[in-house]
Amino acid sequence: MAEEKNLKTIIATDCGSTTTKAILVEKQGDEYRLIKRGEAPTTVEAPFEDVTKGVLNAIDEVEDLTGRKFIDENGKLIKERKSDKEGMDIYVSTSSAGGGLQMMVAGVVKSMTAESAQRAALGAGAIVMDTIATNDGRMPYERIEIIRNLRPDMILLAGGVDGGTTKHIAELAEIIAGANPRPRLGIGYKLPLIYAGNVDARDLVKDTIKDKMEIEIVDNIRPTLEQENLGPASEKIHELFMEHVMQQAPGYPKLMDWADAPIMPTPGAVGTMMQTVSEEKDMTIVGVDIGGATTDIFSVFEIEDDEGEITKKFNRTVSANLGMSYSVSNVFTEAGMENVMRWVPIDMKEKDLRNIVKNKMIRPTTIPKALKSLIFEQGLAREALRLAFEHHKTLAVGLKGVQQQRTISDVFDQQESGQTLVNMMDLDMIIGSGGVLSHAPRRNQAAYMLMDAFLPEGITQLTVDSIFMMPQLGVLSQVHKKAATQVFERDCLIYLGTSIVPVGNAKRYGKKAMEVTIEYPLAREEFEEKYKNENLPYDISEIMNNKTIKKTVNYGEIFRVPLKREEEAVVTINPTKRFDIGEGKGNKRKIRVTGGTAGLIFDARGRKPFNLPQDKKERLEKLIEWSQAMNAYPLERLNIEK
């Protein structure tokens, strides 16, 4: 096993749609650390049409930064460590260049087998372009036209329990055969189709499609209504991605030959890292990668089976129309002006706001220069994250139809999915990544955006991926888990702080929500000296006695206490009878917590529901108050008084 080898020098790359990133990981003493990072434009398209050129350019930057040699005179990787100055022990890579893995899925019932097929494809790192189902409300010719126009890299067909009717599978197979889809990349090979449905329909599918596509048969995704078996389909998707899709993309055969482990789709590698972190830390996790065109949400939550056994369930969703540059107008349209502006603590003209969005569409790689533009863009980010998370919760669900009679006719009219697996009170950690979060001018802004978008409950750690290394670390974890997890913890993850949020509401703002007592690691004099530049909106001497902080936190208030990552505090939360901190309404909770760049954040703004003031003047006052509590924006620059 690679983990048993004495690997010292590791190079990992991520070939993105626009940029290829390379990292150098090295063993220093008993632990692995990130040494340097380089990047270069991706070269999968004309005029270069060879992805390895971008890889070599990114590694070349690492060479320049370290004074070491990883590429020989012939432009090839030095795949043997000759000394501490030359060569590497292992090279791994991920890729989303050329648009990544793009799939269509088809299933008999939209909210059952089609939904399971979606989860299998998304979990394997694919972008699901569309979902075809016999009850999706479209005519057969419309489905055929969609398949032809979208030109996916492969299709996953599922449907029917083993031993059930084959009629509806036959209909879907005929539609796919009628579409006769052509490959997006390359010519001269048949597009792959994975069949993961009723075993009794396998021969029928083969006979219908055999001359049109390359057919692969795997175990049924839903062998019974009570079972969901995504593993075989996901593994086959990854295998075909390597064998078919990657082989057709310019330069990929060479890159595959260089790599010491199978190349993974970038989102799949991020999901693998999320699962690794969840396993290593024994935590439930929600992760997000918000990009220019799409927003990916990942989650790992615990589920209990019929026999009482607890297992962890991973889910991933892609919101392909929600992003911060190329898709920013979609966010603005889908969320609506009112929902975006509800997060902005300043009064701005609608014309100016629309101009900001239009300029971002014209120049998608620009970043805000003015404070007003930054605040507005982060308001848009909140809505993109919120909408993507709502989408995620509709797919991260328990199985649909378990208690129903096992005939298709009985479930055709039932469109609602099972109950969502996302339980915010049980959530231990949120991991944010993507430029708007990782590169926010103040880390407190990233914490503030995560709180507003995801509305955590109970006790939740807030973190961000500092420079988006999760893809490289995800593929590295497949060959050397120790190296991947150590670099993730020490060099990748930035702890923003811990949010402490009671669930409930009071009749009006200002009513007591909870009493908090913090056994702090520093005495008051030490606190005042260490955090004298923290710009707190309160006098710590009024609530701190030696090493104890006591505070009444009222409904509608955010109270923040600075606490570094390396510091620990013991917090006792005593909510009123209207609020629940995880032990039931009105019940006390005591917990040991660590901090981060934003510290401890007590959020008593209410949950289930979370409501902002409807009155504009009152809302702006509250937003200013919360912004100052979070030390998020220098609002004094806009002549906004405290």
C-alpha positions in Angstrom: 0.0 0.0 0.0 1.1 3.5 -0.8 0.4 4.6 2.8 3.0 2.1 4.1 5.7 3.5 1.8 8.1 6.2 2.9 6.7 8.9 0.6 8.4 12.2 1.2 7.8 14.3 -1.9 4.3 14.5 -3.5 3.1 16.6 -6.4 -0.7 16.9 -6.9 -2.5 18.9 -9.6 -6.1 20.0 -10.3 -6.8 20.8 -13.9 -9.7 23.2 -13.7 -11.8 24.7 -16.5 -9.6 27.8 -16.6 -6.7 27.3 -14.2 -4.5 24.3 -13.4 -3.2 24.3 -9.8 -0.2 22.4 -8.5 0.8 21.8 -4.9 4.0 20.4 -3.4 3.4 18.3 -0.3 6.4 17.0 1.7 7.1 15.1 4.8 8.8 17.2 7.4 9.8 15.2 10.5 6.7 13.1 11.4 4.1 15.1 9.5 3.2 16.2 6.0 2.9 19.8 5.1 2.2 22.0 2.1 5.4 23.6 0.9 4.5 25.6 -2.2 1.6 26.1 -4.7 1.8 27.1 -8.3 -0.8 27.7 -11.0 -1.1 28.3 -14.8 -3.8 28.6 -17.4 -5.4 25.3 -18.4 -4.4 24.2 -21.9 -7.1 21.7 -22.9 -8.6 24.0 -25.7 -7.1 25.5 -28.8 -4.5 26.6 -29.6 -2.7 24.3 -27.2 -5.1 21.3 -27.1 -2.9 19.4 -24.6 -3.8 19.5 -20.9 -0.3 18.4 -19.9 1.2 21.8 -21.0 -0.8 23.6 -18.3 0.2 20.9 -15.8 3.9 21.4 -16.6 3.6 25.2 -16.4 2.0 25.0 -13.0 4.7 22.6 -11.7 7.3 24.9 -13.3 6.0 27.7 -11.1 6.5 25.4 -8.0 10.1 24.8 -9.3 10.7 28.5 -9.5 9.4 29.1 -6.0 11.4 26.2 -4.4 14.5 26.1 -6.5 14.0 22.4 -7.0 13.6 20.3 -10.1 10.6 18.2 -11.0 10.6 18.3 -14.8 13.5 17.0 -16.9 15.0 18.5 -20.1 12.5 16.6 -22.3 9.5 18.1 -20.6 8.6 15.0 -18.6 8.0 14.6 -14.9 10.9 13.2 -12.9 9.0 10.3 -11.3 11.8 9.2 -9.0 13.1 11.2 -6.1 16.9 11.4 -6.7 17.6 13.9 -3.9 16.0 16.5 -1.8 16.4 18.9 -4.7 15.2 16.7 -7.6 12.3 14.4 -8.4 9.2 13.2 -6.6 7.9 10.0 -5.1 4.3 10.2 -6.4 2.2 12.3 -8.7 -1.7 12.5 -8.6 -4.2 14.7 -10.4 -7.9 15.6 -10.6 -9.7 17.3 -13.6 -12.7 19.3 -14.5 -11.1 20.7 -17.7 -13.2 20.6 -20.8 -16.4 21.0 -18.7 -15.8 18.1 -16.4 -18.0 15.0 -16.5 -21.4 15.9 -17.9 -24.2 13.3 -17.7 -27.9 12.7 -18.2 -29.8 10.3 -16.0 -33.1 8.6 -16.7 -35.4 6.7 -14.3 -39.0 5.5 -14.3 -40.4 7.6 -11.5 -39.0 11.1 -11.1 -39.0 11.1 -7.2 -37.8 7.6 -6.8 -35.4 5.8 -9.3 -34.6 8.9 -11.2 -33.7 10.7 -8.0 -31.5 7.7 -6.9 -29.8 7.8 -10.3 -29.1 11.5 -9.8 -27.5 10.8 -6.4 -25.3 8.1 -8.0 -24.1 10.5 -10.8 -23.6 13.5 -8.5 -21.7 11.4 -6.0 -19.3 10.3 -8.7 -18.5 13.9 -9.5 -20.7 14.5 -12.5 -22.7 17.5 -13.5 -26.3 16.2 -14.2 -27.5 18.1 -17.2 -31.0 16.9 -17.1 -33.2 14.1 -15.6 -35.6 12.1 -17.8 -38.5 10.3 -16.3 -41.7 8.7 -17.6 -43.7 11.1 -15.4 -41.7 14.3 -16.0 -44.5 15.9 -18.0 -42.7 16.0 -21.3 -43.7 14.4 -24.6 -41.4 11.7 -26.0 -40.2 13.9 -28.9 -39.2 16.6 -26.3 -37.1 14.1 -24.4 -35.4 12.9 -27.6 -34.6 16.5 -28.6 -33.2 17.3 -25.2 -30.8 14.3 -25.3 -29.6 15.2 -28.8 -29.0 18.8 -28.0 -27.3 18.4 -24.6 -24.8 15.8 -25.9 -23.8 14.3 -22.5 -20.6 12.3 -21.9 -22.7 9.3 -20.8 -26.2 8.3 -19.7 -27.3 6.5 -16.6 -30.6 4.5 -17.0 -32.3 3.2 -13.9 -35.8 2.1 -13.0 -38.0 -0.6 -11.6 -37.4 -3.0 -8.7 -36.0 -6.4 -9.5 -38.8 -8.6 -10.7 -41.2 -5.8 -11.4 -42.7 -4.5 -14.7 -40.4 -3.8 -17.6 -42.8 -1.7 -19.6 -41.6 1.7 -18.5 -37.9 0.8 -18.9 -38.7 -0.2 -22.4 -40.2 3.2 -23.1 -37.1 5.0 -21.8 -34.8 2.7 -23.7 -36.7 3.5 -27.0 -36.4 7.2 -26.3 -32.6 7.0 -25.8 -32.2 4.8 -28.9 -34.3 7.3 -30.9 -32.2 10.2 -29.7 -29.0 8.3 -30.8 -26.8 10.9 -28.9 -23.4 11.8 -30.3 -20.3 12.1 -28.1 -19.3 15.7 -27.0 -15.5 14.9 -27.2 -14.0 12.9 -30.0 -15.5 10.8 -32.8 -15.4 7.2 -33.7 -16.6 5.7 -30.4 -20.0 4.9 -29.0 -21.4 6.9 -26.1 -21.5 4.9 -22.9 -24.8 4.0 -21.3 -24.9 2.5 -17.9 -28.0 0.4 -17.1 -28.7 0.1 -13.4 -32.4 -1.0 -13.3 -34.6 -4.0 -13.0 -32.6 -7.1 -13.8 -35.5 -8.6 -15.9 -35.1 -5.7 -18.4 -31.4 -6.1 -19.1 -31.8 -8.0 -22.3 -34.6 -5.7 -23.4 -32.3 -2.7 -23.0 -29.4 -4.4 -24.8 -31.6 -5.3 -27.7 -33.1 -1.8 -28.0 -29.9 0.2 -27.7 -27.0 -2.2 -28.6 -26.3 -0.6 -32.1 -26.5 3.0 -30.8 -24.4 3.0 -27.6 -21.8 1.1 -25.6 -23.9 -0.6 -22.9 -22.6 -1.4 -19.4 -24.7 -3.4 -16.9 -24.4 -2.9 -13.2 -26.5 -3.9 -10.1 -29.9 -2.2 -9.7 -29.8 1.1 -8.0 -33.1 0.3 -6.3 -33.4 -3.5 -6.1 -36.3 -3.0 -3.7 -38.2 0.1 -2.6 -36.5 -0.2 0.8 -32.9 -0.4 -0.7 -30.7 2.1 -2.5 -27.5 0.7 -3.9 -25.5 3.5 -5.5 -22.0 2.1 -5.2 -21.8 -0.1 -8.4 -23.3 2.7 -10.6 -20.9 5.3 -9.2 -17.9 3.1 -9.6 -18.8 2.3 -13.2 -19.3 6.1 -13.9 -15.8 6.8 -12.7 -14.4 3.8 -14.6 -16.0 5.0 -17.8 -14.9 8.6 -17.2 -11.3 7.3 -17.3 -11.7 4.9 -20.2 -13.9 6.9 -22.5 -14.3 10.6 -21.7 -10.7 11.2 -20.6 -9.2 9.3 -23.5 -11.0 11.7 -25.9 -9.8 14.9 -24.3 -6.7 16.5 -25.7 -3.6 15.4 -23.8 -5.4 13.3 -21.2 -3.9 9.9 -22.2 -0.5 11.3 -21.5 -1.7 12.8 -18.2 -3.2 9.4 -17.2 0.1 7.7 -18.0 1.9 10.2 -15.7 -0.4 9.8 -12.7 0.3 7.2 -10.1 -3.4 6.9 -9.2 -6.6 7.2 -11.3 -7.5 10.7 -12.2 -10.7 11.8 -10.5 -13.3 14.4 -11.5 -12.6 17.5 -9.4 -16.0 17.5 -7.6 -15.7 13.8 -6.9 -12.3 14.4 -5.3 -13.7 17.2 -3.1 -16.5 14.8 -2.0 -14.0 12.1 -1.2 -12.1 14.6 1.0 -15.3 15.6 2.7 -16.0 12.0 3.5 -12.4 11.5 4.7 -12.7 14.5 7.0 -16.0 13.2 8.4 -14.6 9.8 9.0 -11.3 11.0 10.6 -13.0 13.6 12.8 -16.2 11.6 13.4 -18.2 14.6 12.5 -21.3 15.5 10.4 -20.4 18.0 7.7 -21.9 20.3 5.2 -19.4 21.7 2.6 -19.8 24.1 -0.3 -17.8 25.1 -3.3 -19.2 28.3 -4.8 -17.7 29.1 -8.2 -18.2 31.4 -11.1 -20.8 29.3 -12.8 -21.9 26.6 -10.4 -22.3 25.9 -6.6 -21.7 22.4 -5.3 -23.0 21.4 -1.9 -21.7 18.3 -0.1 -23.1 16.7 3.1 -22.3 13.8 5.4 -25.0 13.0 8.0 -25.8 10.0 10.1 -28.7 7.8 9.4 -30.2 4.9 11.3 -31.4 1.7 9.5 -34.3 -0.5 10.5 -32.0 -2.5 12.8 -30.8 0.5 14.7 -27.4 0.6 13.1 -25.9 4.1 12.5 -24.1 4.8 9.3 -23.0 8.0 7.5 -24.7 9.0 4.3 -22.8 11.2 1.7 -24.7 13.4 -0.7 -23.6 16.0 -3.3 -25.7 18.3 -5.5 -24.7 20.8 -8.2 -26.7 24.0 -8.8 -25.4 24.6 -12.3 -27.1 28.0 -12.6 -25.9 29.6 -9.4 -22.5 31.2 -9.4 -20.7 34.4 -8.7 -19.6 35.5 -12.1 -20.9 33.7 -15.2 -24.1 32.8 -13.5 -24.5 35.9 -11.3 -27.5 37.2 -13.3 -29.3 33.8 -12.6 -28.7 34.3 -8.9 -30.1 37.8 -9.1 -33.1 36.6 -11.1 -33.9 33.5 -9.1 -33.5 35.1 -5.7 -35.1 38.4 -6.6 -34.0 42.0 -5.7 -35.8 42.0 -2.4 -34.1 38.8 -1.1 -30.7 40.0 -2.1 -31.2 43.5 -0.6 -32.4 42.1 2.7 -28.7 41.3 3.5 -27.3 44.8 2.6 -27.0 47.2 5.5 -26.9 50.3 3.3 -29.5 52.0 1.1 -28.6 51.5 -2.6 -30.4 52.5 -5.7 -31.8 49.7 -7.9 -30.2 51.1 -11.0 -26.7 51.0 -9.3 -27.3 47.4 -8.2 -28.3 46.2 -11.7 -25.3 47.9 -13.1 -23.0 46.0 -10.7 -24.6 42.7 -11.9 -24.3 43.6 -15.6 -20.7 44.7 -15.2 -19.9 41.3 -13.5 -21.5 39.5 -16.4 -19.4 41.5 -18.9 -16.2 41.1 -16.8 -16.7 37.9 -14.8 -13.2 37.7 -13.4 -13.2 41.1 -11.8 -13.4 41.7 -8.0 -15.2 44.5 -6.2 -13.2 47.7 -5.7 -15.7 49.7 -3.8 -17.0 48.7 -0.3 -20.7 49.1 -1.5 -20.0 46.7 -4.4 -18.4 44.2 -2.0 -21.3 44.3 0.4 -23.8 43.8 -2.4 -21.8 41.0 -4.0 -21.6 39.2 -0.6 -25.4 39.6 -0.4 -25.7 37.9 -3.7 -23.4 35.1 -2.4 -25.7 34.6 0.6 -28.6 34.0 -1.8 -26.6 31.7 -4.1 -25.6 29.6 -1.2 -29.1 29.6 0.3 -30.7 28.5 -3.0 -28.1 25.9 -3.6 -28.6 24.5 -0.1 -32.4 24.4 -0.5 -31.8 22.4 -3.7 -29.4 20.1 -1.8 -32.0 19.4 0.9 -34.5 18.2 -1.7 -32.0 15.5 -2.9 -30.4 14.5 0.3 -33.4 12.6 1.5 -34.5 9.2 2.8 -35.9 6.7 0.3 -39.3 7.5 -1.3 -42.0 4.9 -1.5 -40.8 2.6 1.3 -44.2 2.2 2.9 -46.1 2.2 -0.4 -47.5 -0.7 -2.3 -44.9 -1.9 -4.8 -46.5 -1.0 -8.1 -45.5 1.9 -10.3 -49.1 3.1 -10.6 -49.4 3.6 -6.9 -46.4 6.0 -6.8 -46.7 7.9 -10.1 -48.7 10.7 -8.7 -46.6 11.1 -5.5 -44.0 13.7 -6.4 -42.7 14.6 -3.0 -39.4 13.1 -2.0 -38.7 11.4 1.4 -37.7 13.4 4.5 -34.5 15.3 4.2 -31.4 13.9 5.9 -30.1 17.4 6.6 -30.5 18.1 10.3 -28.9 21.3 11.2 -29.0 20.7 15.0 -26.9 17.6 14.4 -24.4 19.4 12.2 -20.8 19.6 13.5 -19.0 21.6 10.8 -19.5 23.8 7.8 -16.6 24.0 5.3 -16.8 26.8 2.8 -14.7 27.2 -0.3 -14.7 29.3 -3.5 -13.4 32.7 -4.1 -16.1 34.8 -2.5 -15.6 32.8 0.8 -11.9 31.9 0.7 -10.7 35.3 -0.5 -13.1 37.6 1.5 -11.1 40.7 2.6 -12.0 39.8 6.2 -12.4 36.2 7.5 -15.2 37.5 9.7 -17.1 38.2 6.4 -16.8 34.5 5.4 -18.2 33.4 8.8 -21.0 35.9 8.5 -22.0 34.7 5.0 -22.0 31.1 6.1 -24.2 31.9 9.1 -26.7 33.8 7.0 -26.8 31.4 4.1 -26.9 28.0 6.0 -28.6 29.2 9.3 -26.7 26.7 11.5 -28.4 25.5 14.7 -26.9 24.4 18.1 -23.1 24.2 18.2 -21.4 24.4 14.8 -17.8 25.0 13.7 -17.4 27.4 10.8 -14.4 26.9 8.5 -13.0 27.7 5.0 -10.6 26.1 2.6 -7.8 28.7 2.5 -6.7 28.2 -1.2 -9.0 25.4 -2.4 -6.7 22.4 -2.1 -9.5 19.9 -1.4 -9.5 18.4 -5.0 -5.8 17.5 -4.8 -6.1 16.3 -1.2 -9.1 14.2 -2.1 -7.3 12.2 -4.8 -4.2 12.0 -2.5 -6.4 10.5 0.2 -7.0 7.5 -2.0 -3.3 6.6 -2.0 -2.0 8.3 1.3 -4.8 9.2 3.7 -2.3 10.4 6.4 -0.6 12.9 4.1 -4.0 14.2 2.9 -5.6 14.6 6.3 -2.5 16.2 7.9 -2.1 18.8 5.1 -5.9 19.5 5.2 -5.9 20.1 8.9 -2.6 22.1 9.1 -2.5 24.1 5.9 -5.8 23.9 4.1 -8.6 24.4 6.7 -9.0 27.8 8.4 -11.2 27.8 11.5 -13.4 30.8 11.5 -15.0 30.1 14.8 -17.9 28.4 16.6 -21.5 29.5 16.2 -23.9 28.9 19.1 -27.5 29.2 18.0 -30.6 28.5 19.9 -33.7 27.4 17.9 -36.9 29.4 18.6 -38.4 32.8 18.5 -39.7 35.5 20.9 -42.6 37.8 20.4 -40.4 40.8 19.8 -36.7 41.8 19.6 -35.1 42.6 22.9 -36.7 39.7 24.9 -34.2 37.4 26.6 -33.2 34.4 24.6 -30.4 32.9 26.7 -28.0 33.4 29.5 -24.4 32.5 28.6 -21.5 31.9 31.0 -18.0 31.5 29.4 -15.1 30.1 31.4 -12.5 32.0 29.4 -8.8 31.0 29.1 -7.6 34.6 29.7 -8.1 37.0 32.6 -9.7 40.4 31.8 -6.4 42.3 31.6 -4.9 39.7 29.3 -8.0 39.8 27.1 -8.0 43.5 26.8 -4.3 43.5 25.8 -4.6 40.7 23.3 -7.8 41.9 21.6 -7.4 45.7 21.9 -7.7 46.0 18.1 -10.7 43.8 17.8 -13.2 46.7 17.5 -15.8 45.2 19.8 -19.2 47.0 20.1 -19.2 46.5 23.9 -17.0 47.1 27.0 -15.6 43.7 28.1 -15.1 45.1 31.6 -18.9 45.2 32.1 -19.4 41.5 31.5 -16.1 39.9 32.4 -14.9 39.2 36.0 -11.4 37.7 36.1 -11.8 34.7 33.7 -15.6 34.5 33.6 -17.8 36.2 31.1 -21.6 36.4 31.8 -24.0 37.8 29.3 -27.7 37.9 28.7 -28.2 37.5 24.9 -31.5 38.9 23.7 -33.7 37.8 20.8 -32.5 39.6 17.6 -28.9 40.0 18.9 -25.5 38.6 17.8 -22.9 38.5 20.6 -19.3 37.7 19.6 -16.4 36.9 21.9 -12.9 36.8 20.4 -11.2 33.4 20.9 -8.3 32.0 18.9 -8.2 28.5 17.4 -5.6 27.4 19.9 -7.7 28.6 22.8 -10.4 26.7 24.6 -13.4 27.9 26.6 -16.1 26.1 28.5 -19.5 27.6 27.6 -22.8 27.1 29.6 -25.9 28.1 27.7 -29.1 28.5 29.6 -31.9 29.3 27.1 -35.4 30.5 28.0 -38.4 28.2 27.6 -38.9 29.5 24.0 -35.5 28.4 22.8 -33.7 25.1 22.3 -29.9 24.7 22.2 -30.0 20.9 21.5 -31.3 19.6 24.8 -34.9 20.6 24.5 -36.6 24.0 25.0 -35.4 25.7 28.2 -32.8 23.1 29.0 -29.2 24.1 29.8 -26.2 22.9 27.8 -22.5 22.9 28.8 -19.8 22.4 26.2 -16.1 22.9 25.6 -15.4 24.8 22.4 -12.4 26.2 20.4 -12.3 29.5 18.6 -11.1 30.8 15.3 -10.5 34.1 13.5 -14.0 35.3 14.4 -14.1 33.6 17.8 -17.4 32.5 19.5 -20.5 33.7 17.9 -23.8 33.6 19.9 -26.6 34.1 17.3 -30.0 34.8 18.8 -31.7 36.0 15.7 -34.2 33.2 15.7 -34.7 30.0 13.8 -37.7 28.1 12.4 -38.4 30.5 11.1 -35.6 33.0 10.6 -37.1 36.3 9.9 -35.6 39.7 9.1 -37.6 42.8 10.0 -40.1 43.8 7.3 -39.8 47.5 8.0 -36.9 48.8 5.9 -35.6 51.3 8.5 -35.7 48.7 11.3 -34.0 46.1 9.0 -31.2 48.5 8.1 -30.6 49.3 11.8 -30.4 45.6 12.6 -28.1 44.8 9.7 -25.7 47.5 10.8 -25.9 46.2 14.4 -25.1 42.7 13.3 -22.3 43.8 11.0 -20.7 45.7 13.8 -21.0 42.7 16.2 -19.3 40.6 13.6 -16.7 43.3 12.8 -17.5 42.5 9.1 -17.4 45.8 7.3 -15.8 49.2 8.0 -19.1 50.9 7.7 -17.7 54.1 9.1 -16.2 54.7 5.7 -19.8 55.0 4.4 -20.6 57.6 7.1 -22.7 55.1 9.0 -22.7 55.9 12.7 -22.6 53.2 15.4 
